[in-house]
């Protein structure tokens, strides 16, 4: 559930602010790694 929420937030942010798309990907990668641990 946490992963879905994070993904949903990142998707909305990247869609609303395309300039922060790269930052969203970085946060997504970090979140996935943390959840993987």
C-alpha positions in Angstrom: 0.0 0.0 0.0 2.8 2.4 0.8 4.4 1.8 -2.6 1.2 2.5 -4.4 0.7 5.8 -2.4 4.2 7.0 -3.2 3.9 6.1 -6.9 0.5 7.9 -7.0 2.0 11.0 -5.4 5.1 11.0 -7.7 2.9 10.5 -10.8 0.7 13.5 -9.8 3.7 15.7 -9.1 5.4 14.8 -12.4 2.2 15.4 -14.3 1.6 18.8 -12.6 5.2 19.9 -12.6 7.0 18.4 -15.7 10.2 20.3 -14.7 10.5 18.2 -11.6 10.0 14.9 -13.5 13.7 14.0 -13.1 13.5 14.7 -9.3 10.4 12.6 -9.1 12.3 9.7 -10.7 15.1 10.1 -8.2 12.7 10.0 -5.3 10.9 7.0 -6.8 14.2 5.1 -7.1 15.1 5.9 -3.5 11.6 5.0 -2.3 11.7 1.7 -4.1 15.2 0.9 -2.6 14.0 1.8 0.9 10.9 -0.3 0.5 13.0 -3.1 -0.9 15.1 -3.2 2.3 
